[in-house]
Amino acid sequence: MDRKYEKHLFICTNQRPEGARVSCGEAHGLALVAAFKKAILHNGLTTEIRTQRTGCMETCEMGPSVVVYPEGIFYGHVQLSDVDEIVSEHLINNRVVERLKLTF
Amino acid sequence: MDRKYEKHLFICTNQRPEGARVSCGEAHGLALVAAFKKAILHNGLTTEIRTQRTGCMETCEMGPSVVVYPEGIFYGHVQLSDVDEIVSEHLINNRVVERLKLTF
C-alpha cells in the first residue's frame, strides 16, 4: 500500500489565552478528537482512517476546525453533534458535508 | 480557490513519558516546525504552504515523522539537516525525497 490512511483528519486543539484572538479551543478540540475516534472505531475503520489533534490551521474565525485529507476539505464551526454526519457522509460515503464546508 | 493550502505539512510533536514506547518527541518536533516555517518564509511561500505540529501519526518507530498533504507522503527519521532538502525538492519542485520516504 502506498497511502498509509484512506482518510486523515486533523482537528485543531489550539487554545489561546483568555481575551486573545478567538481560538478553536483545547477542550472542544479534544472532545471532537475523542468523538471522531469513537465513531471511527464503532464503524471498524481504525486502520483506514486516522484522526488526531493538531495546531492552528489559520481558520480561527471559522473554528472549531477540522480538515480531511487527502481531499483537503475544511469544515468549520464543527460541533459534537456534527461528528456522526461527517463520519457517515464524508468518511464512509465520500459525500462532502456542504453545510459545514469552508471555502477560501 | 478551493484548496486552502497547496501543501500542508504536519509534524509529530508527540512526547511519551521516559521509559515508554519511543516517540517523535516534543522538542525535536517543535524544532522541526520552526525550521520548516523559517525555510517556507525564506522562500516567500507562507500563503501556499502551511506547516504545523500534530499528535501521533502511528509511525513512532520511524520517527521523527512528517506528512505532506495532499500527496500523503510520509517522511521518517527527519532531522533538522533534512529540512532544506524537503522544502526545495518536495514542497517547491514536487520531487519526493525518496531517501526519507516511508512505505507502508
N, CA and C atoms of all chains as a GROMACS GRO file, in nm:
protein
  624
    1MET      N    1   0.085  -0.120   0.000
    1MET     CA    2   0.000   0.000   0.000
    1MET      C    3   0.088   0.124   0.000
    2ASP      N    4   0.052   0.218  -0.079
    2ASP     CA    5   0.133   0.339  -0.086
    2ASP      C    6   0.084   0.445   0.011
    3ARG      N    7  -0.045   0.450   0.030
    3ARG     CA    8  -0.103   0.552   0.118
    3ARG      C    9  -0.128   0.491   0.256
    4LYS      N   10  -0.081   0.558   0.359
    4LYS     CA   11  -0.099   0.500   0.493
    4LYS      C   12  -0.245   0.502   0.537
    5TYR      N   13  -0.311   0.615   0.514
    5TYR     CA   14  -0.452   0.627   0.555
    5TYR      C   15  -0.538   0.667   0.435
    6GLU      N   16  -0.657   0.608   0.427
    6GLU     CA   17  -0.752   0.647   0.322
    6GLU      C   18  -0.803   0.788   0.350
    7LYS      N   19  -0.826   0.815   0.478
    7LYS     CA   20  -0.869   0.949   0.521
    7LYS      C   21  -0.789   0.984   0.645
    8HIS      N   22  -0.743   1.106   0.651
    8HIS     CA   23  -0.663   1.150   0.765
    8HIS      C   24  -0.720   1.284   0.811
    9LEU      N   25  -0.778   1.283   0.930
    9LEU     CA   26  -0.844   1.403   0.986
    9LEU      C   27  -0.753   1.470   1.087
   10PHE      N   28  -0.744   1.599   1.075
   10PHE     CA   29  -0.670   1.678   1.173
   10PHE      C   30  -0.767   1.778   1.235
   11ILE      N   31  -0.768   1.779   1.366
   11ILE     CA   32  -0.863   1.861   1.440
   11ILE      C   33  -0.786   1.962   1.524
   12CYS      N   34  -0.817   2.088   1.506
   12CYS     CA   35  -0.745   2.191   1.581
   12CYS      C   36  -0.779   2.185   1.730
   13THR      N   37  -0.674   2.186   1.811
   13THR     CA   38  -0.694   2.193   1.957
   13THR      C   39  -0.621   2.316   2.013
   14ASN      N   40  -0.601   2.413   1.926
   14ASN     CA   41  -0.525   2.531   1.969
   14ASN      C   42  -0.606   2.616   2.068
   15GLN      N   43  -0.540   2.651   2.177
   15GLN     CA   44  -0.605   2.730   2.282
   15GLN      C   45  -0.527   2.858   2.304
   16ARG      N   46  -0.587   2.971   2.273
   16ARG     CA   47  -0.522   3.098   2.301
   16ARG      C   48  -0.560   3.146   2.441
   17PRO      N   49  -0.479   3.234   2.500
   17PRO     CA   50  -0.513   3.285   2.633
   17PRO      C   51  -0.645   3.363   2.630
   18GLU      N   52  -0.712   3.365   2.742
   18GLU     CA   53  -0.838   3.438   2.754
   18GLU      C   54  -0.818   3.585   2.713
   19GLY      N   55  -0.909   3.637   2.636
   19GLY     CA   56  -0.900   3.777   2.594
   19GLY      C   57  -0.823   3.795   2.466
   20ALA      N   58  -0.753   3.690   2.421
   20ALA     CA   59  -0.677   3.698   2.295
   20ALA      C   60  -0.773   3.669   2.180
   21ARG      N   61  -0.716   3.661   2.061
   21ARG     CA   62  -0.793   3.627   1.942
   21ARG      C   63  -0.867   3.495   1.965
   22VAL      N   64  -0.979   3.481   1.898
   22VAL     CA   65  -1.058   3.359   1.912
   22VAL      C   66  -0.974   3.237   1.871
   23SER      N   67  -0.998   3.124   1.938
   23SER     CA   68  -0.927   3.001   1.901
   23SER      C   69  -1.025   2.885   1.908
   24CYS      N   70  -0.987   2.775   1.844
   24CYS     CA   71  -1.077   2.658   1.839
   24CYS      C   72  -1.097   2.602   1.979
   25GLY      N   73  -0.990   2.603   2.059
   25GLY     CA   74  -1.004   2.562   2.198
   25GLY      C   75  -0.963   2.418   2.224
   26GLU      N   76  -0.885   2.400   2.328
   26GLU     CA   77  -0.831   2.266   2.356
   26GLU      C   78  -0.941   2.169   2.401
   27ALA      N   79  -1.025   2.214   2.490
   27ALA     CA   80  -1.127   2.123   2.544
   27ALA      C   81  -1.221   2.076   2.434
   28HIS      N   82  -1.268   2.172   2.354
   28HIS     CA   83  -1.360   2.136   2.246
   28HIS      C   84  -1.289   2.049   2.143
   29GLY      N   85  -1.166   2.086   2.108
   29GLY     CA   86  -1.090   2.009   2.010
   29GLY      C   87  -1.067   1.866   2.054
   30LEU      N   88  -1.027   1.849   2.179
   30LEU     CA   89  -1.002   1.714   2.230
   30LEU      C   90  -1.132   1.633   2.240
   31ALA      N   91  -1.241   1.701   2.271
   31ALA     CA   92  -1.371   1.632   2.274
   31ALA      C   93  -1.409   1.586   2.134
   32LEU      N   94  -1.379   1.670   2.033
   32LEU     CA   95  -1.406   1.629   1.895
   32LEU      C   96  -1.319   1.511   1.855
   33VAL      N   97  -1.189   1.517   1.890
   33VAL     CA   98  -1.099   1.405   1.858
   33VAL      C   99  -1.155   1.276   1.917
   34ALA      N  100  -1.196   1.282   2.043
   34ALA     CA  101  -1.249   1.162   2.110
   34ALA      C  102  -1.376   1.113   2.042
   35ALA      N  103  -1.462   1.205   2.003
   35ALA     CA  104  -1.589   1.166   1.940
   35ALA      C  105  -1.565   1.106   1.802
   36PHE      N  106  -1.474   1.165   1.724
   36PHE     CA  107  -1.440   1.106   1.594
   36PHE      C  108  -1.378   0.968   1.612
   37LYS      N  109  -1.286   0.955   1.708
   37LYS     CA  110  -1.221   0.825   1.730
   37LYS      C  111  -1.325   0.718   1.764
   38LYS      N  112  -1.418   0.756   1.849
   38LYS     CA  113  -1.522   0.661   1.890
   38LYS      C  114  -1.608   0.618   1.771
   39ALA      N  115  -1.646   0.715   1.687
   39ALA     CA  116  -1.730   0.684   1.571
   39ALA      C  117  -1.654   0.599   1.469
   40ILE      N  118  -1.525   0.628   1.452
   40ILE     CA  119  -1.442   0.553   1.357
   40ILE      C  120  -1.423   0.410   1.408
   41LEU      N  121  -1.401   0.396   1.537
   41LEU     CA  122  -1.389   0.263   1.598
   41LEU      C  123  -1.520   0.187   1.585
   42HIS      N  124  -1.629   0.255   1.612
   42HIS     CA  125  -1.763   0.194   1.605
   42HIS      C  126  -1.791   0.139   1.465
   43ASN      N  127  -1.733   0.205   1.364
   43ASN     CA  128  -1.753   0.162   1.226
   43ASN      C  129  -1.642   0.067   1.177
   44GLY      N  130  -1.552   0.029   1.268
   44GLY     CA  131  -1.447  -0.067   1.232
   44GLY      C  132  -1.347  -0.014   1.131
   45LEU      N  133  -1.319   0.116   1.138
   45LEU     CA  134  -1.236   0.178   1.035
   45LEU      C  135  -1.104   0.235   1.088
   46THR      N  136  -1.057   0.183   1.200
   46THR     CA  137  -0.936   0.242   1.261
   46THR      C  138  -0.810   0.220   1.178
   47THR      N  139  -0.809   0.122   1.091
   47THR     CA  140  -0.691   0.101   1.006
   47THR      C  141  -0.689   0.201   0.890
   48GLU      N  142  -0.806   0.225   0.834
   48GLU     CA  143  -0.815   0.308   0.714
   48GLU      C  144  -0.822   0.458   0.744
   49ILE      N  145  -0.875   0.491   0.861
   49ILE     CA  146  -0.900   0.631   0.892
   49ILE      C  147  -0.830   0.670   1.022
   50ARG      N  148  -0.757   0.778   1.017
   50ARG     CA  149  -0.687   0.828   1.136
   50ARG      C  150  -0.738   0.967   1.168
   51THR      N  151  -0.762   0.991   1.296
   51THR     CA  152  -0.800   1.126   1.338
   51THR      C  153  -0.711   1.167   1.453
   52GLN      N  154  -0.672   1.292   1.455
   52GLN     CA  155  -0.580   1.336   1.560
   52GLN      C  156  -0.582   1.487   1.576
   53ARG      N  157  -0.529   1.529   1.690
   53ARG     CA  158  -0.520   1.671   1.722
   53ARG      C  159  -0.411   1.738   1.639
   54THR      N  160  -0.429   1.866   1.616
   54THR     CA  161  -0.324   1.943   1.550
   54THR      C  162  -0.326   2.086   1.602
   55GLY      N  163  -0.228   2.164   1.559
   55GLY     CA  164  -0.220   2.304   1.597
   55GLY      C  165  -0.307   2.389   1.506
   56CYS      N  166  -0.285   2.519   1.513
   56CYS     CA  167  -0.365   2.617   1.439
   56CYS      C  168  -0.354   2.598   1.288
   57MET      N  169  -0.470   2.598   1.220
   57MET     CA  170  -0.472   2.586   1.075
   57MET      C  171  -0.507   2.718   1.008
   58GLU      N  172  -0.508   2.823   1.088
   58GLU     CA  173  -0.539   2.958   1.039
   58GLU      C  174  -0.681   2.970   0.985
   59THR      N  175  -0.771   2.901   1.052
   59THR     CA  176  -0.913   2.916   1.020
   59THR      C  177  -0.987   2.949   1.150
   60CYS      N  178  -0.918   3.023   1.236
   60CYS     CA  179  -0.965   3.051   1.372
   60CYS      C  180  -1.105   3.111   1.378
   61GLU      N  181  -1.130   3.206   1.289
   61GLU     CA  182  -1.259   3.277   1.294
   61GLU      C  183  -1.375   3.185   1.257
   62MET      N  184  -1.341   3.073   1.193
   62MET     CA  185  -1.445   2.980   1.148
   62MET      C  186  -1.440   2.850   1.227
   63GLY      N  187  -1.363   2.850   1.336
   63GLY     CA  188  -1.346   2.730   1.417
   63GLY      C  189  -1.468   2.700   1.501
   64PRO      N  190  -1.469   2.586   1.566
   64PRO     CA  191  -1.368   2.480   1.564
   64PRO      C  192  -1.354   2.414   1.427
   65SER      N  193  -1.228   2.391   1.389
   65SER     CA  194  -1.195   2.350   1.254
   65SER      C  195  -1.141   2.207   1.246
   66VAL      N  196  -1.178   2.144   1.135
   66VAL     CA  197  -1.133   2.008   1.105
   66VAL      C  198  -1.094   2.006   0.957
   67VAL      N  199  -0.985   1.940   0.922
   67VAL     CA  200  -0.954   1.921   0.781
   67VAL      C  201  -0.946   1.772   0.753
   68VAL      N  202  -0.996   1.734   0.637
   68VAL     CA  203  -0.991   1.594   0.594
   68VAL      C  204  -0.901   1.584   0.472
   69TYR      N  205  -0.793   1.507   0.485
   69TYR     CA  206  -0.705   1.480   0.371
   69TYR      C  207  -0.722   1.336   0.329
   70PRO      N  208  -0.695   1.300   0.200
   70PRO     CA  209  -0.624   1.380   0.101
   70PRO      C  210  -0.706   1.486   0.029
   71GLU      N  211  -0.837   1.494   0.054
   71GLU     CA  212  -0.919   1.589  -0.022
   71GLU      C  213  -0.885   1.734   0.010
   72GLY      N  214  -0.843   1.760   0.134
   72GLY     CA  215  -0.818   1.898   0.174
   72GLY      C  216  -0.947   1.975   0.198
   73ILE      N  217  -1.050   1.904   0.240
   73ILE     CA  218  -1.178   1.969   0.273
   73ILE      C  219  -1.172   2.018   0.418
   74PHE      N  220  -1.196   2.147   0.437
   74PHE     CA  221  -1.202   2.204   0.571
   74PHE      C  222  -1.348   2.217   0.614
   75TYR      N  223  -1.372   2.180   0.739
   75TYR     CA  224  -1.504   2.203   0.798
   75TYR      C  225  -1.490   2.303   0.912
   76GLY      N  226  -1.588   2.392   0.924
   76GLY     CA  227  -1.584   2.493   1.028
   76GLY      C  228  -1.704   2.486   1.121
   77HIS      N  229  -1.690   2.551   1.236
   77HIS     CA  230  -1.795   2.555   1.338
   77HIS      C  231  -1.842   2.414   1.373
   78VAL      N  232  -1.748   2.321   1.380
   78VAL     CA  233  -1.785   2.180   1.400
   78VAL      C  234  -1.820   2.154   1.546
   79GLN      N  235  -1.938   2.099   1.565
   79GLN     CA  236  -1.986   2.065   1.699
   79GLN      C  237  -1.988   1.913   1.715
   80LEU      N  238  -1.996   1.869   1.840
   80LEU     CA  239  -2.002   1.725   1.866
   80LEU      C  240  -2.119   1.660   1.794
   81SER      N  241  -2.226   1.736   1.780
   81SER     CA  242  -2.346   1.682   1.714
   81SER      C  243  -2.327   1.665   1.563
   82ASP      N  244  -2.214   1.716   1.508
   82ASP     CA  245  -2.187   1.702   1.364
   82ASP      C  246  -2.101   1.580   1.332
   83VAL      N  247  -2.044   1.519   1.434
   83VAL     CA  248  -1.943   1.414   1.410
   83VAL      C  249  -2.000   1.296   1.333
   84ASP      N  250  -2.114   1.245   1.376
   84ASP     CA  251  -2.170   1.126   1.309
   84ASP      C  252  -2.199   1.153   1.162
   85GLU      N  253  -2.245   1.274   1.132
   85GLU     CA  254  -2.276   1.307   0.992
   85GLU      C  255  -2.149   1.312   0.908
   86ILE      N  256  -2.042   1.373   0.962
   86ILE     CA  257  -1.916   1.380   0.887
   86ILE      C  258  -1.860   1.238   0.865
   87VAL      N  259  -1.870   1.155   0.967
   87VAL     CA  260  -1.819   1.018   0.954
   87VAL      C  261  -1.900   0.941   0.850
   88SER      N  262  -2.032   0.941   0.864
   88SER     CA  263  -2.112   0.857   0.774
   88SER      C  264  -2.116   0.913   0.634
   89GLU      N  265  -2.127   1.045   0.622
   89GLU     CA  266  -2.136   1.104   0.488
   89GLU      C  267  -1.999   1.111   0.419
   90HIS      N  268  -1.907   1.181   0.482
   90HIS     CA  269  -1.779   1.206   0.413
   90HIS      C  270  -1.682   1.088   0.424
   91LEU      N  271  -1.657   1.044   0.547
   91LEU     CA  272  -1.550   0.944   0.564
   91LEU      C  273  -1.588   0.809   0.506
   92ILE      N  274  -1.714   0.774   0.518
   92ILE     CA  275  -1.756   0.642   0.467
   92ILE      C  276  -1.807   0.650   0.324
   93ASN      N  277  -1.887   0.755   0.294
   93ASN     CA  278  -1.951   0.758   0.162
   93ASN      C  279  -1.898   0.863   0.066
   94ASN      N  280  -1.790   0.931   0.107
   94ASN     CA  281  -1.725   1.028   0.018
   94ASN      C  282  -1.817   1.139  -0.031
   95ARG      N  283  -1.915   1.174   0.054
   95ARG     CA  284  -2.002   1.287   0.018
   95ARG      C  285  -1.969   1.402   0.113
   96VAL      N  286  -1.922   1.511   0.056
   96VAL     CA  287  -1.883   1.626   0.138
   96VAL      C  288  -2.006   1.683   0.211
   97VAL      N  289  -1.987   1.721   0.337
   97VAL     CA  290  -2.098   1.781   0.414
   97VAL      C  291  -2.097   1.931   0.385
   98GLU      N  292  -2.174   1.968   0.284
   98GLU     CA  293  -2.167   2.105   0.230
   98GLU      C  294  -2.201   2.213   0.333
   99ARG      N  295  -2.292   2.183   0.424
   99ARG     CA  296  -2.335   2.286   0.519
   99ARG      C  297  -2.224   2.326   0.615
  100LEU      N  298  -2.121   2.243   0.631
  100LEU     CA  299  -2.010   2.276   0.722
  100LEU      C  300  -1.882   2.308   0.648
  101LYS      N  301  -1.883   2.292   0.518
  101LYS     CA  302  -1.760   2.309   0.439
  101LYS      C  303  -1.717   2.455   0.433
  102LEU      N  304  -1.588   2.478   0.451
  102LEU     CA  305  -1.535   2.614   0.437
  102LEU      C  306  -1.485   2.633   0.295
  103THR      N  307  -1.506   2.754   0.243
  103THR     CA  308  -1.449   2.786   0.111
  103THR      C  309  -1.353   2.901   0.128
  104PHE      N  310  -1.252   2.904   0.043
  104PHE     CA  311  -1.144   3.002   0.059
  104PHE      C  312  -1.124   3.082  -0.070
  105MET      N  313  -1.066   3.011  -0.476
  105MET     CA  314  -0.976   2.896  -0.459
  105MET      C  315  -1.046   2.788  -0.378
  106ASP      N  316  -1.031   2.668  -0.419
  106ASP     CA  317  -1.099   2.562  -0.347
  106ASP      C  318  -1.010   2.502  -0.239
  107ARG      N  319  -0.882   2.496  -0.266
  107ARG     CA  320  -0.789   2.436  -0.171
  107ARG      C  321  -0.721   2.545  -0.090
  108LYS      N  322  -0.723   2.533   0.041
  108LYS     CA  323  -0.664   2.639   0.123
  108LYS      C  324  -0.512   2.642   0.109
  109TYR      N  325  -0.449   2.526   0.112
  109TYR     CA  326  -0.303   2.520   0.102
  109TYR      C  327  -0.261   2.428  -0.013
  110GLU      N  328  -0.159   2.469  -0.085
  110GLU     CA  329  -0.105   2.382  -0.190
  110GLU      C  330  -0.036   2.261  -0.128
  111LYS      N  331   0.034   2.288  -0.019
  111LYS     CA  332   0.098   2.181   0.057
  111LYS      C  333   0.069   2.207   0.204
  112HIS      N  334   0.040   2.102   0.275
  112HIS     CA  335   0.009   2.114   0.418
  112HIS      C  336   0.090   2.008   0.492
  113LEU      N  337   0.186   2.054   0.570
  113LEU     CA  338   0.275   1.963   0.644
  113LEU      C  339   0.232   1.952   0.789
  114PHE      N  340   0.230   1.829   0.836
  114PHE     CA  341   0.202   1.804   0.977
  114PHE      C  342   0.321   1.731   1.036
  115ILE      N  343   0.369   1.784   1.146
  115ILE     CA  344   0.491   1.733   1.208
  115ILE      C  345   0.457   1.682   1.347
  116CYS      N  346   0.490   1.557   1.373
  116CYS     CA  347   0.457   1.499   1.504
  116CYS      C  348   0.541   1.564   1.613
  117THR      N  349   0.472   1.606   1.721
  117THR     CA  350   0.542   1.657   1.839
  117THR      C  351   0.505   1.574   1.962
  118ASN      N  352   0.461   1.452   1.936
  118ASN     CA  353   0.416   1.369   2.048
  118ASN      C  354   0.532   1.326   2.137
  119GLN      N  355   0.514   1.344   2.266
  119GLN     CA  356   0.618   1.311   2.365
  119GLN      C  357   0.562   1.210   2.464
  120ARG      N  358   0.617   1.091   2.463
  120ARG     CA  359   0.575   0.993   2.563
  120ARG      C  360   0.664   1.004   2.686
  121PRO      N  361   0.616   0.954   2.799
  121PRO     CA  362   0.698   0.959   2.922
  121PRO      C  363   0.826   0.877   2.904
  122GLU      N  364   0.929   0.916   2.975
  122GLU     CA  365   1.057   0.844   2.970
  122GLU      C  366   1.034   0.696   3.003
  123GLY      N  367   1.098   0.609   2.927
  123GLY     CA  368   1.084   0.466   2.952
  123GLY      C  369   0.967   0.403   2.881
  124ALA      N  370   0.879   0.485   2.824
  124ALA     CA  371   0.765   0.432   2.749
  124ALA      C  372   0.811   0.404   2.606
  125ARG      N  373   0.715   0.367   2.522
  125ARG     CA  374   0.740   0.343   2.381
  125ARG      C  375   0.808   0.465   2.319
  126VAL      N  376   0.890   0.442   2.219
  126VAL     CA  377   0.958   0.553   2.151
  126VAL      C  378   0.855   0.654   2.098
  127SER      N  379   0.892   0.781   2.099
  127SER     CA  380   0.804   0.884   2.043
  127SER      C  381   0.888   0.985   1.966
  128CYS      N  382   0.822   1.059   1.880
  128CYS     CA  383   0.895   1.156   1.796
  128CYS      C  384   0.959   1.264   1.883
  129GLY      N  385   0.888   1.303   1.989
  129GLY     CA  386   0.947   1.398   2.084
  129GLY      C  387   0.906   1.541   2.060
  130GLU      N  388   0.867   1.608   2.167
  130GLU     CA  389   0.817   1.744   2.155
  130GLU      C  390   0.927   1.843   2.114
  131ALA      N  391   1.042   1.832   2.178
  131ALA     CA  392   1.149   1.930   2.150
  131ALA      C  393   1.193   1.918   2.005
  132HIS      N  394   1.217   1.795   1.961
  132HIS     CA  395   1.261   1.776   1.822
  132HIS      C  396   1.152   1.818   1.724
  133GLY      N  397   1.028   1.780   1.754
  133GLY     CA  398   0.916   1.815   1.667
  133GLY      C  399   0.899   1.965   1.654
  134LEU      N  400   0.905   2.035   1.766
  134LEU     CA  401   0.888   2.181   1.761
  134LEU      C  402   1.006   2.248   1.691
  135ALA      N  403   1.126   2.191   1.706
  135ALA     CA  404   1.241   2.245   1.633
  135ALA      C  405   1.224   2.225   1.482
  136LEU      N  406   1.167   2.110   1.445
  136LEU     CA  407   1.139   2.087   1.303
  136LEU      C  408   1.033   2.185   1.251
  137VAL      N  409   0.926   2.205   1.329
  137VAL     CA  410   0.822   2.300   1.287
  137VAL      C  411   0.886   2.437   1.264
  138ALA      N  412   0.969   2.481   1.357
  138ALA     CA  413   1.032   2.613   1.345
  138ALA      C  414   1.123   2.620   1.223
  139ALA      N  415   1.198   2.514   1.198
  139ALA     CA  416   1.289   2.513   1.083
  139ALA      C  417   1.212   2.513   0.950
  140PHE      N  418   1.104   2.435   0.943
  140PHE     CA  419   1.023   2.436   0.821
  140PHE      C  420   0.960   2.574   0.802
  141LYS      N  421   0.907   2.633   0.909
  141LYS     CA  422   0.843   2.765   0.897
  141LYS      C  423   0.945   2.868   0.846
  142LYS      N  424   1.066   2.861   0.898
  142LYS     CA  425   1.169   2.956   0.857
  142LYS      C  426   1.203   2.939   0.709
  143ALA      N  427   1.217   2.814   0.665
  143ALA     CA  428   1.252   2.787   0.525
  143ALA      C  429   1.137   2.828   0.432
  144ILE      N  430   1.014   2.804   0.476
  144ILE     CA  431   0.898   2.840   0.393
  144ILE      C  432   0.886   2.992   0.383
  145LEU      N  433   0.910   3.060   0.494
  145LEU     CA  434   0.910   3.208   0.495
  145LEU      C  435   1.021   3.261   0.405
  146HIS      N  436   1.138   3.202   0.418
  146HIS     CA  437   1.254   3.244   0.339
  146HIS      C  438   1.226   3.234   0.189
  147ASN      N  439   1.142   3.136   0.152
  147ASN     CA  440   1.109   3.117   0.011
  147ASN      C  441   0.980   3.191  -0.029
  148GLY      N  442   0.927   3.270   0.063
  148GLY     CA  443   0.808   3.351   0.031
  148GLY      C  444   0.684   3.269   0.003
  149LEU      N  445   0.669   3.157   0.074
  149LEU     CA  446   0.560   3.064   0.042
  149LEU      C  447   0.459   3.044   0.156
  150THR      N  448   0.453   3.142   0.245
  150THR     CA  449   0.367   3.122   0.364
  150THR      C  450   0.218   3.119   0.330
  151THR      N  451   0.178   3.172   0.217
  151THR     CA  452   0.036   3.164   0.179
  151THR      C  453   0.002   3.027   0.124
  152GLU      N  454   0.092   2.972   0.045
  152GLU     CA  455   0.065   2.846  -0.025
  152GLU      C  456   0.094   2.723   0.060
  153ILE      N  457   0.189   2.737   0.152
  153ILE     CA  458   0.234   2.620   0.228
  153ILE      C  459   0.218   2.645   0.376
  154ARG      N  460   0.157   2.550   0.443
  154ARG     CA  461   0.137   2.560   0.587
  154ARG      C  462   0.207   2.442   0.655
  155THR      N  463   0.277   2.470   0.762
  155THR     CA  464   0.338   2.363   0.840
  155THR      C  465   0.298   2.381   0.986
  156GLN      N  466   0.275   2.271   1.054
  156GLN     CA  467   0.227   2.281   1.191
  156GLN      C  468   0.247   2.152   1.267
  157ARG      N  469   0.243   2.164   1.399
  157ARG     CA  470   0.257   2.049   1.487
  157ARG      C  471   0.131   1.963   1.483
  158THR      N  472   0.150   1.835   1.512
  158THR     CA  473   0.034   1.747   1.526
  158THR      C  474   0.066   1.638   1.627
  159GLY      N  475  -0.034   1.558   1.658
  159GLY     CA  476  -0.015   1.446   1.751
  159GLY      C  477   0.039   1.324   1.679
  160CYS      N  478   0.031   1.213   1.746
  160CYS     CA  479   0.087   1.086   1.696
  160CYS      C  480   0.022   1.043   1.566
  161MET      N  481   0.106   1.005   1.468
  161MET     CA  482   0.055   0.956   1.340
  161MET      C  483   0.075   0.806   1.326
  162GLU      N  484   0.112   0.742   1.437
  162GLU     CA  485   0.134   0.598   1.440
  162GLU      C  486   0.248   0.554   1.348
  163THR      N  487   0.349   0.636   1.343
  163THR     CA  488   0.472   0.598   1.272
  163THR      C  489   0.589   0.616   1.369
  164CYS      N  490   0.562   0.590   1.496
  164CYS     CA  491   0.656   0.617   1.606
  164CYS      C  492   0.793   0.553   1.585
  165GLU      N  493   0.793   0.429   1.541
  165GLU     CA  494   0.921   0.356   1.529
  165GLU      C  495   1.008   0.416   1.418
  166MET      N  496   0.946   0.493   1.331
  166MET     CA  497   1.019   0.552   1.218
  166MET      C  498   1.030   0.703   1.232
  167GLY      N  499   1.000   0.753   1.352
  167GLY     CA  500   1.003   0.897   1.376
  167GLY      C  501   1.143   0.950   1.391
  168PRO      N  502   1.160   1.080   1.398
  168PRO     CA  503   1.056   1.183   1.388
  168PRO      C  504   0.988   1.187   1.251
  169SER      N  505   0.856   1.202   1.255
  169SER     CA  506   0.773   1.186   1.135
  169SER      C  507   0.709   1.317   1.088
  170VAL      N  508   0.699   1.325   0.957
  170VAL     CA  509   0.637   1.440   0.891
  170VAL      C  510   0.548   1.384   0.781
  171VAL      N  511   0.426   1.439   0.763
  171VAL     CA  512   0.346   1.400   0.648
  171VAL      C  513   0.316   1.525   0.566
  172VAL      N  514   0.321   1.508   0.434
  172VAL     CA  515   0.290   1.617   0.342
  172VAL      C  516   0.161   1.582   0.268
  173TYR      N  517   0.060   1.666   0.285
  173TYR     CA  518  -0.065   1.650   0.210
  173TYR      C  519  -0.076   1.761   0.109
  174PRO      N  520  -0.148   1.743  -0.004
  174PRO     CA  521  -0.244   1.636  -0.030
  174PRO      C  522  -0.183   1.503  -0.076
  175GLU      N  523  -0.053   1.497  -0.098
  175GLU     CA  524   0.004   1.373  -0.152
  175GLU      C  525  -0.004   1.258  -0.053
  176GLY      N  526   0.001   1.288   0.077
  176GLY     CA  527   0.004   1.181   0.176
  176GLY      C  528   0.138   1.111   0.183
  177ILE      N  529   0.244   1.183   0.152
  177ILE     CA  530   0.380   1.129   0.161
  177ILE      C  531   0.430   1.144   0.304
  178PHE      N  532   0.469   1.033   0.365
  178PHE     CA  533   0.526   1.036   0.500
  178PHE      C  534   0.678   1.031   0.489
  179TYR      N  535   0.742   1.115   0.570
  179TYR     CA  536   0.888   1.108   0.583
  179TYR      C  537   0.922   1.064   0.725
  180GLY      N  538   1.027   0.982   0.736
  180GLY     CA  539   1.068   0.934   0.867
  180GLY      C  540   1.211   0.968   0.900
  181HIS      N  541   1.243   0.957   1.028
  181HIS     CA  542   1.378   0.986   1.078
  181HIS      C  543   1.424   1.125   1.033
  182VAL      N  544   1.331   1.220   1.034
  182VAL     CA  545   1.360   1.353   0.980
  182VAL      C  546   1.444   1.435   1.079
  183GLN      N  547   1.555   1.483   1.031
  183GLN     CA  548   1.644   1.566   1.111
  183GLN      C  549   1.641   1.711   1.062
  184LEU      N  550   1.689   1.800   1.145
  184LEU     CA  551   1.692   1.942   1.106
  184LEU      C  552   1.770   1.962   0.976
  185SER      N  553   1.871   1.880   0.957
  185SER     CA  554   1.954   1.891   0.837
  185SER      C  555   1.881   1.846   0.710
  186ASP      N  556   1.762   1.785   0.726
  186ASP     CA  557   1.685   1.741   0.609
  186ASP      C  558   1.584   1.846   0.562
  187VAL      N  559   1.561   1.947   0.642
  187VAL     CA  560   1.451   2.041   0.616
  187VAL      C  561   1.468   2.113   0.482
  188ASP      N  562   1.585   2.166   0.456
  188ASP     CA  563   1.604   2.242   0.332
  188ASP      C  564   1.580   2.156   0.208
  189GLU      N  565   1.623   2.030   0.216
  189GLU     CA  566   1.604   1.940   0.101
  189GLU      C  567   1.455   1.910   0.079
  190ILE      N  568   1.382   1.885   0.186
  190ILE     CA  569   1.237   1.858   0.172
  190ILE      C  570   1.167   1.981   0.115
  191VAL      N  571   1.206   2.099   0.163
  191VAL     CA  572   1.142   2.222   0.113
  191VAL      C  573   1.175   2.243  -0.035
  192SER      N  574   1.302   2.238  -0.069
  192SER     CA  575   1.339   2.271  -0.208
  192SER      C  576   1.297   2.161  -0.305
  193GLU      N  577   1.313   2.036  -0.264
  193GLU     CA  578   1.278   1.927  -0.355
  193GLU      C  579   1.127   1.903  -0.361
  194HIS      N  580   1.071   1.871  -0.247
  194HIS     CA  581   0.930   1.831  -0.248
  194HIS      C  582   0.833   1.950  -0.254
  195LEU      N  583   0.850   2.042  -0.160
  195LEU     CA  584   0.748   2.148  -0.149
  195LEU      C  585   0.753   2.244  -0.267
  196ILE      N  586   0.870   2.271  -0.315
  196ILE     CA  587   0.882   2.366  -0.426
  196ILE      C  588   0.880   2.296  -0.562
  197ASN      N  589   0.952   2.185  -0.573
  197ASN     CA  590   0.966   2.122  -0.705
  197ASN      C  591   0.890   1.991  -0.723
  198ASN      N  592   0.809   1.955  -0.623
  198ASN     CA  593   0.726   1.834  -0.634
  198ASN      C  594   0.803   1.707  -0.662
  199ARG      N  595   0.926   1.702  -0.612
  199ARG     CA  596   1.003   1.578  -0.626
  199ARG      C  597   1.016   1.516  -0.487
  200VAL      N  598   0.958   1.396  -0.473
  200VAL     CA  599   0.961   1.329  -0.342
  200VAL      C  600   1.106   1.297  -0.303
  201VAL      N  601   1.137   1.317  -0.175
  201VAL     CA  602   1.271   1.286  -0.124
  201VAL      C  603   1.272   1.137  -0.087
  202GLU      N  604   1.311   1.056  -0.183
  202GLU     CA  605   1.298   0.911  -0.170
  202GLU      C  606   1.374   0.854  -0.051
  203ARG      N  607   1.488   0.912  -0.019
  203ARG     CA  608   1.570   0.853   0.087
  203ARG      C  609   1.505   0.864   0.225
  204LEU      N  610   1.407   0.954   0.239
  204LEU     CA  611   1.339   0.971   0.368
  204LEU      C  612   1.194   0.920   0.366
  205LYS      N  613   1.148   0.882   0.250
  205LYS     CA  614   1.008   0.843   0.234
  205LYS      C  615   0.978   0.711   0.304
  206LEU      N  616   0.866   0.707   0.375
  206LEU     CA  617   0.822   0.582   0.438
  206LEU      C  618   0.726   0.511   0.344
  207THR      N  619   0.736   0.378   0.343
  207THR     CA  620   0.640   0.299   0.265
  207THR      C  621   0.564   0.209   0.362
  208PHE      N  622   0.441   0.180   0.327
  208PHE     CA  623   0.353   0.105   0.419
  208PHE      C  624   0.296  -0.018   0.351
   0.00000   0.00000   0.00000
